[in-house]
Amino acid sequence: MPPAPPPEPRDRARAGIITVSEGQCTASVAAESASGLRPLLALGLPDRWPGFEVVKRSTVRTVLAGRIGDLPVHVKLYRAARWTDLARDRLLGARARVEFDNLAQARARGLPAAEPLAFGTGDDGGARSFLVTRTVPGAVPLPRGPLPAEQARALGRLLRRAHDAGLHAHDLHAGNVLVGEDGALTLIDLTSAWFGAPLELRDRARGLAFFLLDLDRGPEHPAAAPLLAGYGASPALHAATAPVWRRLRRRALVSFGRRATRACRHTSVERRGRRSIVYRHLPAGARADEAVARLAELDALAPVKQGRRGAVWLLDGIVAKRRARAAARRLFRAAYWCSFAGVDCATPLALVEEGGTGTVCVERIPAPDLAQRIARADLSREEAIAAAVRLGRSVGRLHAHGLRNRDMKLENLVLDPRSGAVVMVDLDGVRAKSASDRRGQAADLGRLLAAFRAAGSPGGNAALRAFHRGYTRARQCLAPSRFDRQLRRRIAALASAWASGSRSTSRS
């Protein structure tokens, strides 16, 4: 169903909205804010307004905070980065206008939403537009993930009110709900929303599923119970939400992978000339900057490994891998996939592209790989069993998200002494497949079983049972499936084939 058409100008006039044109900007603004906004409009778009600080920035939107007179406000400056964005804005209206109308309509329907004060455009043909809203005092976005029970119940009640009011906002997540100083919840960012009749069961299930994406088991997670209770979810709605959540979770993995090479809250993009780009993993903080700075040392150092795929250097706390440009991007994206899936892997730091090559920097774990530790008899039975549980969990989450690692061997696994996690340190073999790809999953598990046996079965059958326990629990959390006899037989057959040398142990 298409979005509801925006209100006509005469409707805005009746609501106390007037048009103000100053300099290169034209804005529709609440009458009481017009006098304070006029001098700012004369200076140009909001990124030129004095006293306004950038709160958030991406390729398509910048959020600023400041004051119009004595009134604290937030401003969103939208940019049509692609011709498709401009075409959409021409068809449906500028995003600032759409969100202004949606916020106003939400408040008119009794929903707690940020108060819209003005929207406007520059003289660049509508490529940029801006929205001004009143700042909610002391408000911060809800955290992603499990919430305290009382807050989760309040959120469930808010979602129920929104769905009953006909708010179709399928991309509504915790970051689009503010919690104020008094604990009150406020809706923001309704750019992609529209209003219609109260939501049907299917749309309610999708809305709840999208909101629960940050929980491993979605509606089955214990932390989801207070939210669903606050919503008053029926058994039918609860049952309909679970499969939708699983589909959305797998799609979200692919979307998150695109963040590896896009300017967002996880990645910064710096262009250095025509064919040189630097991508920094923002959660890594200063370590990403250090990794980029130290790449200048590589030309003076001999790589520890070099082959047809590229070269590897080991620096203090950093591993640098040089690959062809496309392969380097795949490797960097694989680290994002694993991070999203909750798989223990080396933290990505940066990707630097120069011409036709790319250099990926990841954290270097301060420990030898499992193959070395086993060869030195430096892994006790208790450590082997504990490591098997953690590895099983990671592989289970990998498979549950539809990922495979075709290069999973003991040389590419490191027991991190800081956390006890078994970290995957080489992600060249990670590929995105179907979560139901049992053939590929059996290949991963068969390869691991062959490596385990070749190493002397450290920890014995207890380690195998521990791995199976960790794998099954992680797998069931996200994509329930049976670890049946047929799958066991295939894993054992593949392990025997690799052990006999009839298959390559590095690729399948």
N, C-alpha and C positions, 0 to 999 in steps of 0.2 A: 504494500500500500504506500503511495507517495506521501511525503510530508504534507501536513496541513498548510495551506497558503498563509503567508504573513498577513497581519491586519492591514487594512487600507489606511492611507495617511489621515483620513478624517477620523478614524478610530483613535489614532494616536493624539490628534488634536483634542478630542474629547477627554483623553486621559492626561491632559496637561503637558503634552510633548510639543515643542516648537522646533523649527529649523533655524540653525545658526550657520552662517557662512562667513569665514574669516580667512584671508590669505589663500592658501592652497587646500584648505579643508572645509568640508561641509558636514555638519553633525545634526542629528535629531537629539534633543536634550530636554530633560525635565526642566520646567520653567524656573524652579528655584535654584538650579545649578548653572543656568545660562550665563549669568554675569561673571561667575568665576571661571567658566570654561572659555569665554571669548578670547582673553589675552593669550591663553595657551594655544588655541587653534591658530592664532596669528603667527605662531612660531613654527607651525608645521605639524607633522604627525607626532604621536606621543614619545617616540624615541629622541625627540629634540626638546621635550619639556624639561625645564630645570627642576631639580629637587626630586625627580623620579628615579628610582633605582631598579635595576633589572633583578627580578626574582627567579625567573626561569626563561630559558631560551632554547629554541629548536629551529629547524629549517623553515617551519611554517608558522611559528607562533612565538611571540615574546611577551612575557608577563612582567609588568612593572608595578611598583607601589609608590604612592606619593600622596599629595594633598591638593585639593581644589579649594582654595581659601582655607577654612578650618576643618574641612571635611576629609577624612582619610578615605582614599579610594584605591582600587586595583584597576589596572588597565591591561587589556589584551590587545596586542597588535598582530593582526593576521596578515599573512603574506601568501599570495597565490604563486607557489614555487614552480608549478608546471602548467602547461596549457590546459590540461584537464581540470586543474583547480580553478582556473579562470573561467572555463566553460561552465563548470558546475555553479560558480558564483553568479554568472550571468543568467543561468536558468532558474536557480532557486533563491537568488539574492545573496548579498555579501554575508559571510559567516557571522560578522558582528551583528548585523541586522537580524539574522535568524536566531542567534542566541539571545539577543535582547528580547525578541518576541516570545521565545520559549520561557525565559525566566519570568517575564511579566505574566504569561498565561499560567505558569506553575503557581505563582503567588495568588493569582485570581482564583485558582482552584483549591486554595487552602494549603498548599505545600510550602514548607520552609525552604525558600530559595534565596540566593543572593539578590539584593535589590539592584535592578538595572537603572542607571542614570542617564546614559547617553550612548549613541553609536554614531559612527561617521566613516567617511572615506576621504582619501586624498584625491589629487587631480591626475592620477596615473592610470585612469581608465578602470578603476575598481580593483587593481591588483593588490592593494592593501586597504584594510579596514580596521577599525578599532572599536572596542566596547569598554565602557566605564561602568563599574559597579561599586557600590558602597562596601567598604571593608568591614568584614565581620570581626569585632574586637577579639583579639587574642586567639583567633581560630587557627587550627592546624589541620591538615588532611588526616583522615583516619589511617592508621598503619596498615600495611598489607599483611595478611596472615591472620592467625587467631586473635580474637578480641576478648576482653573481659566479658563475662556472661551477661552482666547488666547492660553493657554497651551494645553487645550483640543483639539482645532482645529489643532495645530501642531502635537499632538499625532495622531489624525485621519488621517492626511496626511502621517505620518510615517507608520501607519498600512496599509494604502492603497498601499504605495510603497512596503511594505514587502509582501503583498498578491499578488500584480502584479508580483513581482520578484519570486514567487513560494515558499516562505518561509512557510512551514507547521509547525507551532509552537503552538499547541492547548493549551499549558499551559503557554502562554505568558501573564503576568499580570504586573501591575504597578511596582512591585518590581524588575522586570527584565528590566526596562528602566531607565537609568541614565539621570539626567538633569545637565548639566555642568554650570560653572560660567557664560557663555554667553547665557544660556538658551537652548543650543543645546541638542538634545536627542540622546542617544546612547544605542544600544541593547546589552544586556549581557545575560549570562546563556542560551545558545542554546543547551544544552546537549540533550534534547529530541526532537529537531527539525530535519527536513530534507528538502531538496530542490527538487522541481519538476516543473511541469507546473503551470502557474498561477492558483490560487485557484478557484474552482467552487463556485456557490452560497451557497451551503450547508456548505462547509468548511469556507467560509467567515463569514457566520452567526454564526457558532460555535466559531470562533476566536473572533469576536466582543462580543458575549454573554459571553465568559469566561472573557474577559477584563472588562466587565461591572458588574461582580458579586458583587462588593462592593457597587453598587447603588441599593437601595431598589426596585425600579421599573425598573431597567435595562434600556433597550432602551427607555422606556416611561418616565424615569426620566428627568426633565428639564436640569439637568447637562449633560445628554448624548447628547443633541441636538447639541452643538458645535462640539463634537467629531465626530458625524455622518455626520455633515455638512462638516467638514474637510476631512472626508473619501470620501464624495460624494456618500453616500449610497442611492440607489434607493428605491422607495416604496416597491418593492418586497423583497429587502434585509432587509429593516426595519421590514417588516411583518414576515419574516422568523426568525429573530433574537429573537423576544419576546418569542415564545414557547420554543426555545432552552435554553434561559436564565432561564426560570422557572424550567426546568428539571435539569440544572446544579446547580442551587441554592439549590435545595433539596438534590442533591448528595453531594454538598459541606458541608451541615450540618453534614452528617454522617462522612465525612472526617475530619471535624474540631473536632468532638467528639473524634476521635482517638488521637488527640493531648493531651488529658488529661493524658495519660500514656506513652507518647513518648517524648524523649528529643527533644525540638524544641524551637522556640523563645517565646512560651507561657508556656512551662513547663521545669523544670529541674528535672532530675532523679538521685537520690543518693542511691546507694546500701549499706546497712549496714548489712553485713553478708549474710547468704544463703537465708533466707526467710524474710528479712526486707528491705523494699524499702520506700524511702521518695520522694513524688512528690510535688514540689512547683510550685504554679501558679505565673510565673514571673511578669506579669503585676501588681500583688499585692505588689511587692517590699519587703520592710523590714517587712511588716505585715505578710508575709508568713513565714519568718524566726522566727518571734516572736511566731507565732502559733505553729510551730514545737517545739520550746524550751519550751513552756508552757504545752505541753502534759504530761510532767513528773508530773504535779500537779494533774492529774485526779485521780490517785490511792488514794490520800488523801482526795478527795472530794466525797460527795454523789451526784449521778446524780439527776437532777430535773425530769427526766422521764425515766422509764425503762419498757421494755416489751419484747415480743417475738422477735421483730425485732432488739432490741439493746437498747442502753442507750444514753441519751443526757445530756451534761453538759453546763452550762452557765458561761463563764469567762468574764473578763472585755474586751469588744469589740470583743469577739470570741465566737462562738457556736461550740462545738465539738460533733460529732455524731459517735458512735461506732456501726458498723454493721459487718455482715459476710463479708469476703474479697470481694466476687463477688458483694454483694449488695453495699458495700462502693464504689467500682469502678463505678457501675451504677450511684450512687448518685453524685459522682464527675464529671462524664461525662455529666450528665444532666445539671450541671451548665455551662459547656462549650457549650452545645447545646443552652441553653437559652441566653448565651452571644452572640453567633453567630447570633441568631434570633432577637436580639435586645429586648428581654423580660426583664423587670425590675425584677431582682432577687438578692439575697444576693451574694456578691462577693466571689467566691471560693478562699481559701487561700492555703490549703495543703491537701494531703492525705498521711497518714502513715500506711503502711501495716506491721503487725507483725504476722507471722504464718498464722492462718486461719481467722484473723480479720483485719479490717481496720478502721481507724479513720479519718473522714472527718472534716476539719475545714473551717468554712465560717465566713464572717463578721457578727457581731451582730449589728442590727439596733437599735439605741438608742431611742426606742419608743415602747409602748404597741401595741398589735395586734388590728385589727379592731373590733373584737368581744368585747374586753375589753373596747375600746373607746366608742362603741355604748352602752354597758351596763352601762357605767358611764354617759351617755348623754353628752359625751365630743366631739361630732362630729357635727358641725353645718351643716345646710342644704347646704350652699355654699361649705363647705369642702367636703360633701358627693357627690355633683354633680361633683366637680373637680376631686375627687378620682375616680368616675365612668368613667370619660373620660380616665384617665390614665390606669385604669384597663382594660377597653375595648380595648385600644391600645395594651396592653401586651398580652391579650388573643387572639386578632386578629392576632398578629404576631406569637404567639405560634401555632395557628391552620394553618396559612398560610404555615408554614414550616413543617407541618405534625406531630407536636408534640401534645401530650395530657397531661393533669395533672389530674390524677384520684383522687387526694387528695386536690382539690382546695376548701377551705372553709375559713370563715372569721378569724378563729384562725391561719391560715397560711398566712395571708396577713397583712402587716405592712405599714402604711403611713409614709414614711421617711420624717421627718421634715426638712431635709437639702435640698432635691430636690423636694419634693411634689409627688414623685413617689409612687405608690402602689407596694411594693416589695413582691415577692413570697419568703418565707423564708423556706419552706419545699418542697424539690423536689423529695421526695421518690416516688411520684406517676407519675413522668414524664416518658413518653414512646414515642418512635418514631413510628409513624404510617404513613399512606398515607395522603397527603394534601387533598384528596377527601373523607376522612373518615367522612362523615356527621353524621353517627350514633354516633361515638365517640365524635365528637364535640358537638352534641346535648346533650350528657350525661354531658359533662363539663358545658355547659351553663345551663342545667336544674338544676344541683347541685348548681350552683351559685345563680340561681333565687330562689331556695328553701331556701338557707341560707339568702338571702336578705329579703324575706318575713318573715322568722322566727325572724329576727332581728328587725321587725317593719317597714320595707321598708324605711330606712333612705334616705331622699331626695325625696321620693315619685316617681311619674311618671317621673319627670324631670330627676332624676338620671338614671332611666331605659333608657330614650331617650338618655341621655349623653353617657351611656355605649354602646348603640347600634351604636351611631355615631362614637365613637372611635374604636369600633370593626370593623365596616364595612369599614371605611377608611383604617385601617391597613390591613385588609384582602384583599381589592381590590388592594392594592399596590403590592402584591406579587402573589396572586392566585385568580383572579377574579371569583366570584361565587355568586349566588343569595341567599339572606337571605329570602327565599320564605315562603309562607303560610304553606306548609307542614313541613318545618323545625321549624317554630314558634309553630305549634301544637305539634310537638314531644317534644320540649323544655318544653312547658307548662304541658304536660302529665307527663314527667319525674319529673318536679318540684313538682307536686301534689303527685306523688308516693312517693318521698322522704319525703315530708311533712307529709304524712300519716303513715310513718314508714314501708311501704311495701318494701322499698329498703334500702340498707345500704348507709349512706351518706359519707362513707369514701372510698368505692370502687364500681366500676361498672363492 
